[in-house]
Amino acid sequence: MGKIKSRYRDPENYYNRELSWLLFDRRILGEAEDVTNRPFERMKFLSITASNLDEFFMVRVASLKALDHVGDVSRDAAGMTPKEQLSAISGKTHEIVEEQYRLYNEEIRPILAEAGVPVVGGHEKMTEEEREYADRFFAREVYPVLTPMAVDSGRPFPLIRNRSLNLAILMRKKGETADLPVFAMVRVPDVLSRAVELPGGRIIYLEEIIERNIGKLFLNYDIIACSPFRIMRSADMSIEEDDTGDLLQEIEQKLRERQWGDVIRLDIDDHMDFRLLEVLRVKLSVGDEEIYRIPGPLDLTVLEELYGRYGRPELMLDPFTPQPVPELMNDEDIFANIRKGDILLSHPYESFDPVIRFIRRAAKDPDVLAIKQTLYRVSGRSPIIAALAEAADNGKQVSVLLELKARFDEENNIAWAKMLEKAGCHVIYGLVGLKTHGKITLVVRRDEDGIRRYVHLGTGNYNDSTAKLYTDFGLLTCDPEIGEDASAFFNMLSGYSEPLFWNCLSIAPLWLRKRFLFLIDREAKNAAGGRTSGIIAKMNSLCDREIIEHLYAAGAAGVPITLIVRGICSLRAGVPGLSENITVISIVGDYLEHARVFRFENAGDPQYYMASSDWMPRNLDRRVEIMFPIRSPELRARVQHMLEVQLSDNTKLYEMRPDGSYGKRKRSGKRIVAQEIFRKEAVRNAKAVWDLDDPVKTRTFVPRQASQENRDRKKT
């Protein structure tokens, strides 16, 4: 291990994780620029880049600013201090924002116009009819909701909520010329639709209507200047768990404080009056690098609203319904089907419904004794939460670890935790110092031949909404060894019992890192010994330095390594003398690639694993994660097929270059899109079972043939 460290720890061998994430957002922006994508899909991708960048600022930039504020000069794997990272990030994010708005103004607005929903570029460009409508709309719908806020000796500068859109106003009392201008502001209400449709079908943004009518809020003043602005605050929450008596109450308090964190970014209209800007700069304590001058509507996530309201089939992705799982397309209950053999679920190509049915059936089944489950992120109206509550009401032993610290889902999870407790479930809020990110459900059932444990393991969340948008795998099994490990896992969560050994599951933060390193190093030994070797690893992010060091060493030993990394990747691929045998690709498609899959050649006897964990320090050291094996030969073959299809994608696949940048491969041959292939295969597989089971569909009809004489007559 010492040799590996000394050889590969040079900062030049690593790409900074924050800059790598920005490259990921830039790849999504590339899909918005791609004219081969359908028009409204391009608009959707642009909206996603804006939403992603918001979260990046609130969490990652905020964290770096906090480190820099206390004088932290430690260096990351790439050799950069927090201050150096912030400087580099500022340059890159300004470039991305500039490109976002170039695309919006030059391509997305024309796309909307062609779709029959042109956007008015400012209230001054409205027709007389549109102005009259906008003024009536303001008086009827908007004015009653607004709260004008002036700033003077008796009214301090207001607290501005995170990510809220506001109008800054400079004004002077009517008839006065000597007095200094007065500052005021109005928050654009987010309870109203931001896109307002005018007579004739044109669209104008709500802030433009408010700006046009701003004088009606300050009747005794002349308006000198009015301009929109938006701020972003730190959303990073630090909780001293060892010092808090009630984690739920502590997180509730932190959520209230989150809205008022330090300002880390200020977006302004690029024509904002310099006097307005100076007030905001001083009151919000922002520097020049934190100010973004926007040549268009602030906050491009508004495009998601337009996508939902005005999208038409020919402008959008072809609709797709997740398909039934072939192994479950029969009249037997789900437990009987699981007893036949392991079942692999591939979302969103296959429906998430079997997971919901698994828990609902367990809640009602009189032979089920206990249900245990981890929950990280769930949907707003979660059928799984309802089923767990029903199970407790039916007398089952129900234990739920509901992670309160899941970022941006804390509020939802607090509400669910309280509801489940009222229903009689045993709820664990999480473990001190750790986030529980592993996805597992255990159902203990009394079968005819004794007690049996049924388990669901997954790479994604128990969220029926995102399961339609994220690609993930799930495994339904009653494998006795996995069941035994599942019981040990939940005992470890609810108590202090740490099992002496595990049959087949690998758990972070205790053993998973060592397991990954062992599997990587084994491939290196096989390559050095002349045996077949290889690694294919698919994940969301790769930035763990120790893992990267071992990958470099394995590649140098001759192991061919292919990494399918959607987002952050600190490893440099294809660098001479360092990583010639390592390829890094990223797929940006219609669905968000979320599954974690690992294949190790193992000297010709390949092993396949799936996990809830990425190769990041937080996953391996500060979270409770689960990796599980795929044992069935049939399921292994299916996983291998899906990996091969992804590697053959020549349309949505980006490949890392030695300098850390990404580019699409030159297409040769027919167009291949992995996600499209998986959709078609899911439809074909379900249809094959349906055709086989339907006597009408399988009945053969043989048409009566015309005589040869009649056939000859038709030819003439």
Residue, then its C-alpha position, 0 to 999 in steps of 0.5 A: m500500500g505504501k508503494i501505491k501511495s507514494r507513486y500515485r499521490d501527485p496532485e497532477n493525477y487528480y481532477n478537483r471534484e468541484l470542477s469535475w461536477l461543473l463539467f457534468d453540468r456542462r455535459i447536461l448543457g450540451e444536451a440542451e445545445d444538441v439540435t438532434n434532441r426534440p425542442f422541449e427536451r432541450m428546454k428541459f435540459l437547460s432548466i436542469t442545469a439551472s436547478n443543479l447549479d443552484e444546489f451546487f452553490m447552496v451546498r458545495v460553494a457554501s461549504l468552501k466559503a465556510l472553510d475559507h472564512v475560518g482560514d483553512v488552507s488544507r489542500d484537496a487531492a488535486g492540490m487546491t486550497p478552498k480559496e483557490q477552488l473558489s476562484a476557479i469555480s467562480g470563473k467556470t460558473h460565470e462561463i456556464v451562466e453566460e452560455q445558459y443565457r446565450l442558449y436561452n436567448e438565441e435558441i430556446r426563445p425561438i423554440l417557444a415561439e415556433a411552438g406558439v408560445p412566444v415570450v415577450g422580452g420585457h413589459e415595454k414590448m407589450t401591445e396595447e391590448e396586452r398592457e391592458y390585460a396585464d394591468r387588469f391581471f395585476a389588480r385582480e390577481v397580483y396586487p392583493v398578494l404583494t407586500p411592499m417593503a420600504v427601507d428607512s430608519g424605522r424599517p430595516f433592510p428586510l430578510i430575504r429568503n433563499r432563492s426568492l425572486n425580488l424587485a429592488i426599487l429606488m424612488r423619491k417622494k413626489g415633488e422632492t428633488a433634494d432628498l436622497p432616493v429611498f430603497a424598497m423591495v417587493r418579493v415576487p410571490d411564488v404562490l402564483s404562476r410565474a409565466v402569465e399568458l397574454p391575449g393572443g398566446r404570448i407569455i410574459y413573466l410575472e416580475e415584468i407585470i409587477e415592474r410595470n405596475i410598481g408605482k401602484l404600490f408606492l403612490n406617494y413616490d416617483i419610481i427612479a429605477c426598478s430591477p429584479f434580483r435573486i439571492m442564494r444562501s448557504a444551505d449547508m447544515s452542521i448538526e452537533e449530534d453528540d450534543t443534542g438531546d432530540l435530533l428531530q427538534e434540532i433538525e427542525q430548528k436548523l431548517r428554520e435557520r437555513q432560509w437565512g444562511d450567508v448570501i453566497r450568490l447574487d443574480i441581478d438583471d444586467h441593466m440594473d441601476f448602479r445605485l440599486l446594485e450598490v445598496l444590495r452589494v453593501k446590505l448583502s455583503v457580496g463581492d464582485e465574483e459573487i454577482y452574476r449579471i443576467p441577460g434574461p429572466l432570472d432563474l431558468t427553472v421557470l422553463e420547467e413550468l413552460y415545459g409542463r404547460y405547453g409541451r406537445p407530443e411532437l416536441m417532447l420525448d415519446p411517452f413511455t410507461p414502465q413495463p410489468v416485470p415478466e417474472l411477476m406477470n402471473d396470478e401467484d402472489i409476490f412471495a410465491n414468485i420470489r421463492k421461484g428465484d431471485i428477481l431483478l428489477s430495472h427502473p424506470y424501464e420496468s415498473f416500481d409497482p412490484v416494490i410497492r406491492f411487496i410492502r403492501r402485500a406484507a402489510k396485509d398478509p396474516d403470515v407476515l410477522a415483521i417488516k423492517q425498512t430503511l427510507y432516505r427519500v420518499s415521494g410526497r404521497s408515498p404509498i410505501i409510508a401508507a403501507l407501513a402504517e397499515a402494517a403496524d395497524n394490522g399488528k405487524q412488528v414494523s421498524v423503520l429507519l427514516e433518515l432525517k438528515a437527507r439533504f433537502d428532504e429533511e422537512n418531508n422526512i420529519a413529517w413522515a417520521k411523526m406519522l409513522e410513530k403515531a401509527g405504531c411503528h418503531v422509528i429510528y431517526g438515524l445513527v449518530g454521525l452517519k447518514t443511513h443511505g443503504k436501501i433495504t427492506l426485510v419481510v419476515r414471514r411464516d411459510e408452510d415450511g417455516i420462517r422465511r426472510y424476503v428481502h428487497l435491496g436497491t441502488g435507488n430510493y424508495n420513491d415511486s416518483t423518481a423511480k420513473l426518472y432515475t435508472d436504478f436496479g432492485l433485487l427481490t430475493c429470499d436467499p437465506e444468506i442474504g436474509e440472515d445478513a439483512s436481519a443482522f443489518f437491522n439489528m445493528l441499526s436498532g441496537y449495538s450488535e455488530p455481527l462477527f461476519w457477513n455472508c454476502l452483504s458488504i456494509a459501509p462504513l465498517w467493511l465496504r471500503k476494504r471489500f472494494l480495495f480487495l476486489i480491485d487488488r485481486e484484479a491487479k494480481n490476476a493481471a500480473g499473474g497472466r490471468t484474465s482480468g477486468i473491471i467495469a464500474k458504474m456509479n454516480s461519482l468517483c472522488d475517493r483518493e484511495i480507491i483511485e490510487h488502487l485503480y491506477a495501480a490495477g491499470a498499470a498492472g494491465v487490468p482493462i478498466t472501464l468506469i461509467v461515471r455520471g457526474i464527478c470523476s477525480l480520476r484522470a483517464g488515458v494519461p500516458g504513464l498513469s492510466e492508459n488502461i483506464t477509460v471513463i465515460s459518462i451517459v447523459g440521457d432522458y433519464l438520470e443514470h443513478a444505478r451503482v453496478f460493479r463487475f470484476e472479471n475474477a480470472g474468468d469467473p466474473q462477479y457482479y455487485m450492486a450497491s447504494s454507494d458511490w466511490m466517494p469518502r462520504n459513502l465509504d466512511r460517513r454513511v451506512e451503505i450496502m453492496f449486494p451480489i448478483r448470484s443468479p447466472e441468468l441475472r448476471a447475464r442480463v446485467q452484462h448485457m445492459l453494461e455492454v449496451q451502455l458501452s456501445d452507446n454512440t449518441k449520449l455517451y461522453e468520454m473523458r480526455p486526458d486533460g479531464s475534459y469530455g467529448k462525444r465519440k465520433r459516431s460510426g454506424k447506426r445510431i445507438v441510444a442505450q436508454e432507448i434500447f432498454r425501453k424497447e426491450a422492456v416492452r418486448n419482454a412484457k409483450a412476450v409473456w402476455d402473448l404466451d399467456d393469452p390464448v386469444k393472442t396465441r391462437t393461430f389463424v390460417p387464411r384460406q388460400a385462393s386457387q392457383e387459377n384465381r391467383d394467376r388471374k389477379k397477376t394479369 
